[in-house]
Amino acid sequence: MQSFDQTLPILITGGSGYLASWIVKYLVEAGYYVRTTVRSLKDERKIGHLRRIAAAGPGRLEFYEADLMRHGDFNTPMRGCEIVIHTASPFLLGKINNPQQQLIDPALEGTKNVLYSASEIKSVRRVVYTSSAVAIYAEAREIMDQPKGTFTEQNWNLISDLQYDPYAYSKTLAEKEAWVIAQSQKQWDLVTINPTFLLGPTLSGRTDNVSISTIQQLMNGELRQGAPQLYFGVADVRDAAQAHLLAAFTPEASGRYLISAQTMSILEMAEIMRDHFGEAFKLPKKPISNWLLYLIGPWLGFNHRFLRGNLGYVPQFDASRSIEELGLSYRPVEETIVDTVEGLAE
Ligand code: NAP
């Protein structure tokens, strides 16, 4: 892959999203000609912050309406672009009434629609695709089977299904489909970004993102009686956004890039919050006992199978490709958590 023409437009799908908004902001601030798709141009709550980013410049930002489920919606915004960054995909956890309709169809059909458009629009040369660490692993206890004690880009989620973590299933199916489509043609290449759990400030002010709601649960005192002994990889949303830019502009970038700054427990997050904000929030001071969690887990949104697969296991992630090949630097998780809380408190 050769270097790109930096004067051509760059398309980011789902610009209203928590992660995509940062990608749009960084590109506009760097002076690029940016296009983004949103579901509705009338929803100011979702795109008001993008209009302000556009007004601040110096780059140019154009909006297009597109739905993942509508075939051909992405052709017009993609015309003339060499680089496409596909982030749009539903991110829902907890109780989901119709996982096929709410998660699998938009993730999978959206992937097909965007990538078929990429093949139709002859200017496209690279697609940066937002996958997830949940396409790499399903349960923290799988770490026991990893020869080097870490998850890497070699791993795939082989466990999730329509009933058991359908969000992870949607990301796994969709990323696999992306690789199949990419390998069926030679016009553009595919680079995937697989972030662990993202935290950090939100540009839109919206708090309906899953990432944000976890910190909100801590701030609201919902876990004050004790934190579940759950550990996950964490990365800053701003670093994940930079990873997309690096993947777009590094000609040699290829394959999957796992993005993770550090593995943390919910209790460790609460401790960071207490160190910085004192007693401002009713934070947990101890882990909740496992037997109690099994009792009340379903009420908190954790079913027994999930608890068996995750409780007490500490997953580790090898993000060295992102550092060595993309040149990504990670900010400390303390900074990420403090910035998230300060943003929400505002
Ligand atoms: P988000 O704020 O909920 O953004 C999701 C985006 O997808 C929104 O722009 C949403 O549009 C769009 N979208 C959903 N369904 C759509 C449809 N049918 N047609 C068109 N657009 C649709 O979530 P996020 O955290 O930024 O996630 C962005 C990407 O990062 C996703 O692919 C997610 O799987 C991935 N990811 C997120 C995390 C994390 O911890 N946040 C970690 C790893 C990977 P609306 O604004 O109109 O709803």
Boltz pocket constraint, residues with backbone or C-beta under 6 A from the ligand:
constraints:
  - pocket:
      binder: B
      contacts: [[A, 13], [A, 14], [A, 15], [A, 16], [A, 17], [A, 18], [A, 19], [A, 20], [A, 37], [A, 38], [A, 39], [A, 40], [A, 46], [A, 66], [A, 67], [A, 68], [A, 69], [A, 86], [A, 87], [A, 88], [A, 89], [A, 90], [A, 91], [A, 106], [A, 130], [A, 131], [A, 132], [A, 133], [A, 171], [A, 193], [A, 194], [A, 195], [A, 196], [A, 197], [A, 198], [A, 199], [A, 208], [A, 209], [A, 211]]
      max_distance: 6.0
